[in-house]
Amino acid sequence: MSDFVNSGWGLFVAATTVISLIACIVLLMIAAKRRVMSNDNTTGHVWDEDLRELNNPLPRWWMWLFVITVVFSAVYLAFYPGLGTSPGTLKWTSQNQFEAEQARAHAALAPVYAKYKDMTPEQLVADQQAMAIGERLYLNNCAQCHGSDGRGSKGFPNLTLPAESRLATVTAEQIKTVIVQGRAGAMPPMAAAVGTAEDVRNVAHYVLSLSGSAHNSVAAQLGKEKFAACAACHGPDGKGNKEIGAPNLTDKVWLYGWGEQAIIEAVNTGRSGVMPPQAKLLTPEQVHVLSAYVWNLARPTTKVATN
């Protein structure tokens, strides 16, 4: 009922439901009565010359089964939400059931995570079982956006990048904070500040030149001065600013795609990315193990020890 802002819709649904149940019983009573429509108890319909439709009453077993169904529906609506906005006498909601099942699952798994609670990220990385659990947590909660290998995709950060190319998840503690609190990144449209469409194109080529990418050197030289509109966040040298989440434009890491058109689109329309917080889905112990696993993704030379 959340789609209907007027409370009258709840009454309408409740009244329609009750009237429908009553109508089912009334229709059943009418259909169950024997009514002779002709001398030979036929409806007058004939097929294949001699096949006639009789007007017999409903079988008793079928009628009572129908009655039981209607009674069950009425009892169900009394206990559970179904009559418009009425919550039912049991006050059941899918959210409450989910939270209860989640709490039971967390309680059952608590002994498994207890041994990892006080371990450092380095110790967790060296523990094969902890990394296996971390991998499962990652695949269940993170891989949908960042990919099963952690390399991300367009608009979703690559978690295997070295520290100098990462914005907010260099240490395991920072990764933990982002998992719990989420993260929002936004770049406002800068076309008006840069100038004309030609100025935006020139800035795009200047940005390409910062990372040594193929570019038009003449356009890049013209765009260098206009890049001042971007330097407030990305810095005069284009190396970014981790404190405010401004990416490094010199490292050849392109979150939203590489090339002139991708940069022009970013300048014209801006960018916006959001990672939702996971605090309600994961326990602190699960976050602790998961953050160590994600931290280890950026350390490809690290060998996980076997127990």
Secondary structure as UniProt FT lines:
FT   TURN            2..3
FT   HELIX           8..32
FT   TURN            39..40
FT   STRAND          42..47
FT   TURN            48..50
FT   STRAND          51..54
FT   HELIX           60..79
FT   TURN            84..85
FT   TURN            89..90
FT   HELIX           94..114
FT   TURN            115..118
FT   HELIX           121..125
FT   HELIX           128..141
FT   HELIX           143..146
FT   TURN            148..149
FT   TURN            154..155
FT   TURN            159..160
FT   HELIX           163..165
FT   HELIX           172..181
FT   STRAND          183..187
FT   HELIX           191..194
FT   HELIX           197..210
FT   TURN            211..212
FT   HELIX           217..226
FT   HELIX           228..234
FT   TURN            236..237
FT   TURN            242..245
FT   TURN            249..250
FT   TURN            255..256
FT   HELIX           260..269
FT   STRAND          271..275
FT   TURN            279..281
FT   HELIX           284..297
FT   TURN            300..301
//
